[in-house]
Amino acid sequence: MLDILDTAGQEEYSVMRDQYINSGQGFLLVYSVTSKRSFETAGELKEKIIQVKERDHYPIVLCGNKCDLEKERKVTSEEGREKAKEWEVPFFETSAKARINVEESFFQLVRMIKSAELTNPKEGNGPQRPKKPVGKKGFCAIL
């Protein structure tokens, strides 16, 4: 089950931002390809996540939304890819309107969260489910 908080960059959520970040297990940082400022804000939010979580890496996916508005584009695909490479995170160009890569970006984030839970069970990545025994010898984890 996912609990999704969409602040849409609204300032009224900034007061609670640290609390939301602290309780979050993964982050989909979405900027508009039609706004350089939103691209810069994504970088500021990423830095805030690293500061609050006190870890250099955390499950983050970078998304350049509104890729269907090619004529209004202010942030190139290459700029998005370069930023994602710098951050060492996956990158998707998405369009909520045209349903391009939206589900894929969420699926990737969930995979990253599950992987982080398995590799760092004591890092505070959320509740851990015990593995279910299979037969007498092995264990099974459903991903």
C-alpha positions in Angstrom: 0.0 0.0 0.0 1.3 3.5 -0.9 0.6 6.6 1.0 1.2 9.4 -1.5 1.6 13.1 -0.5 1.4 15.5 -3.5 2.4 18.9 -2.3 2.5 20.3 -5.9 5.2 22.7 -4.7 2.8 24.6 -2.5 4.4 26.6 0.2 1.7 25.8 2.8 3.2 22.3 3.1 6.7 23.6 3.8 6.1 23.9 7.5 5.4 20.1 7.7 8.0 19.2 5.1 10.6 17.8 7.5 7.9 15.6 9.1 6.7 14.3 5.8 10.3 13.6 4.7 11.2 11.9 7.9 8.3 9.5 7.6 8.7 8.9 3.9 10.3 5.7 2.6 10.9 6.9 -0.9 10.4 10.0 -3.0 9.3 10.8 -6.5 10.7 14.2 -7.3 8.7 15.7 -10.1 9.4 18.9 -12.0 7.7 20.4 -15.0 9.8 20.3 -18.2 8.1 23.7 -18.9 9.6 25.3 -15.8 13.3 25.8 -15.0 12.3 26.9 -11.5 10.6 23.6 -10.8 13.7 21.8 -11.9 15.8 23.8 -9.5 13.2 23.2 -6.7 13.5 19.4 -7.3 17.2 19.8 -6.5 16.5 21.8 -3.3 14.0 19.1 -2.2 16.6 16.3 -2.9 19.1 18.2 -0.7 16.5 18.5 2.1 15.7 14.8 1.9 19.4 14.0 2.3 19.7 16.4 5.2 16.6 15.1 7.1 17.4 11.4 6.4 21.1 11.9 7.2 22.0 9.6 4.4 23.7 10.2 1.1 21.5 7.9 -0.9 17.8 7.2 -0.4 15.1 5.8 -2.7 14.5 8.7 -5.1 13.2 8.8 -8.7 13.5 12.0 -10.7 10.6 12.7 -13.1 10.3 15.4 -15.7 6.6 15.8 -16.1 4.6 17.4 -19.0 6.8 15.8 -21.7 3.8 16.1 -24.0 4.2 19.9 -24.1 7.3 19.8 -26.3 6.8 23.3 -27.7 6.8 24.8 -24.2 9.8 22.9 -22.9 12.4 24.8 -20.9 14.3 21.8 -19.4 15.8 19.4 -22.0 15.7 15.6 -21.6 19.4 15.7 -21.5 19.4 18.1 -18.5 17.1 15.7 -16.6 19.2 12.7 -17.5 22.4 14.5 -16.4 20.9 15.5 -13.1 19.7 11.9 -12.4 23.1 10.6 -13.3 24.7 13.1 -10.9 22.3 12.0 -8.2 22.6 8.3 -9.1 18.8 7.9 -9.4 16.5 6.7 -12.1 15.0 9.2 -14.5 11.7 9.2 -16.3 10.1 11.8 -18.6 6.4 11.6 -17.8 3.0 13.0 -18.8 0.1 12.7 -16.4 -2.2 14.0 -19.2 -1.0 11.5 -21.8 -0.3 8.7 -19.2 3.3 8.4 -20.2 5.7 6.6 -17.8 3.6 7.5 -14.7 3.0 3.9 -13.5 6.5 2.9 -14.5 8.1 5.7 -12.3 6.0 4.6 -9.3 6.8 0.9 -9.9 10.5 1.8 -10.0 10.3 3.7 -6.8 8.5 0.8 -5.0 11.2 -1.6 -6.3 13.8 0.7 -4.8 12.0 0.9 -1.5 11.6 -2.8 -1.3 15.3 -3.3 -2.1 16.3 -0.8 0.5 14.2 -2.7 3.1 15.9 -5.9 2.3 19.4 -4.6 2.3 19.1 -2.2 5.2 16.4 -3.6 7.5 17.6 -1.5 10.5 17.8 1.8 8.6 14.3 2.8 9.5 12.8 2.2 6.1 9.5 1.2 7.6 8.0 -1.8 9.2 9.6 -5.1 8.4 7.5 -8.1 7.6 8.9 -11.4 8.8 9.7 -13.8 6.0 7.3 -16.7 5.8 8.7 -20.1 6.2 8.4 -22.4 3.2 8.6 -26.1 4.1 11.1 -27.0 6.7 14.2 -25.5 5.3 13.8 -22.2 3.4 12.2 -18.8 3.6 10.3 -16.9 1.0 10.0 -13.2 0.5 7.3 -11.9 -1.8 8.4 -8.8 -3.8 
